[in-house]
Amino acid sequence: MENLLGWIDEEREQLANAGLLFTIRTIESPMDAWVTIDGRQLLNFCANNYLGLANHPRLREAAKAAIDRYGIGPGAVRVIAGTMGLHLELEQQLAAFKQAEACITFQSGFMANLAVVPALVGRGDVIFSDELNHASIIDASRLSRAEIVRYAHNDIADLRQKIADTQSYRRRLIITDGVFSMDGDIALLPAIVEVAEEHGILVMVDDAHGEGVLGKGGRGIVDHFDLHGRVHVEVGTLSKAFGVVGGLVAGDRRIIEWLRQRARPFLFSSAMTVPDVAACLEATKILQESTALVDKLWHNANVLKAALVRMGFNIGLSETPIIPLMLGEAPLAQQFSRRLFDEGLFAAPIGFPTVAMGKARIRVMNSASHSQSDLEQALDIFDRVGRDLKVIG
Ligand SMILES: *Cc1c(COP(=O)(O)O)cnc(C)c1O
């Protein structure tokens, strides 16, 4: 054992020295605007729970009621015995919400990417992939065995060049994040769709951070840019703004039906559980009834951003509620996060490999459940810690 596993100690030590080991905090309360950690109540600016649905009374009730009626586990993969009426109802509601032809759900957003990419392209095909795409897109692309051609981040000229340089392929697919999860900038999707239409290339957008955030009432990036019917595949997650866990693929009906036959996580991994599906259905209903939560999220984000910029923080390129406080080196980001924690605010440091070396940051994630007073308390803490660590003047 000793000889075979010594490399773990060595590599772990290297990570520790570079300030790149995760400190994994344990949450002792529901996920909400405030959380309990180590017995202390902290302001929570760390989660992807954009709309505060993770602990919403209606989702809690819906999950309980569904358990009483249908139990918990599906007991099978979707194509054998794991498809319940609830799964189909959720898929229909999501398609209607997103004004898509059809929708299929998966166990997570990561699984949705692993499902869709290898089902659409394979050996002899090519994927054009934004260099900042999410890890699950990178893994899904590798799994597909298609050739992967990376283009510079959100750089349409470079995408065009890479397409021009890459001719002799069977099928071609462009994949981009919708909202880039670490910087909060938005893909130039209208321009990407234009290029794709000129060249006859399939387009896939992974809108994990745009689902429930962008577009009318959170209908996502395709709605945000009014590109209905022009994006072949829109991947989304039910684990972030929807407050539960799960993934979705919305888009062209033929693609969705093909995924029901060919997507490996649909064929070989068990279906979403009953409480998850029921809670997601309730979240979809809430979003269809009103844009209030989405409006509140954006209001909060705008308040925070304006104040942080006024204080002198560099918040990068963010166009969305994701607010990166750019700090540079990973140890500073770790120190900043620890100081915030001591002051009563939970916001995680993000370093390599999640972002490039030298681009470490604190990612500030507000939610619709933060009150004005929560925001003010948080801003006081950011100001104090920023000055103490000489990040701001
Ligand atoms: C978070 C995220 C995922 C993974 O979603 P899960 O539902 O948590 O598995 C996939 N893609 C992008 C772009 C993400 O930000």
The ligand as an SDF file (V2000), in Angstrom:
LIG
                    3D

 15 15  0  0  0  0  0  0  0  0999 V2000
  -22.7290   23.5220  -12.7750 C   0  0  0  0  0  0  0  0  0  0  0  0
  -22.5290   23.2530  -14.2090 C   0  0  0  0  0  0  0  0  0  0  0  0
  -22.7610   21.9690  -14.7200 C   0  0  0  0  0  0  0  0  0  0  0  0
  -23.1010   20.8080  -13.8290 C   0  0  0  0  0  0  0  0  0  0  0  0
  -24.4090   20.8490  -13.3810 O   0  0  0  0  0  0  0  0  0  0  0  0
  -24.8640   19.8460  -12.2110 P   0  0  0  0  0  0  0  0  0  0  0  0
  -26.3320   19.7950  -12.3390 O   0  0  0  0  0  0  0  0  0  0  0  0
  -24.3770   20.4250  -10.9340 O   0  0  0  0  0  0  0  0  0  0  0  0
  -24.2190   18.5410  -12.5060 O   0  0  0  0  0  0  0  0  0  0  0  0
  -22.6360   21.7770  -16.0750 C   0  0  0  0  0  0  0  0  0  0  0  0
  -22.2840   22.7910  -16.8950 N   0  0  0  0  0  0  0  0  0  0  0  0
  -22.0300   24.0340  -16.4410 C   0  0  0  0  0  0  0  0  0  0  0  0
  -21.6620   25.1080  -17.3950 C   0  0  0  0  0  0  0  0  0  0  0  0
  -22.1380   24.2960  -15.0750 C   0  0  0  0  0  0  0  0  0  0  0  0
  -21.8860   25.5190  -14.6270 O   0  0  0  0  0  0  0  0  0  0  0  0
  1  2  1  0
  2  3  1  0
  2 14  2  0
  3  4  1  0
  3 10  2  0
  4  5  1  0
  5  6  1  0
  6  7  2  0
  6  8  1  0
  6  9  1  0
 10 11  1  0
 11 12  2  0
 12 13  1  0
 12 14  1  0
 14 15  1  0
M  END
$$$$
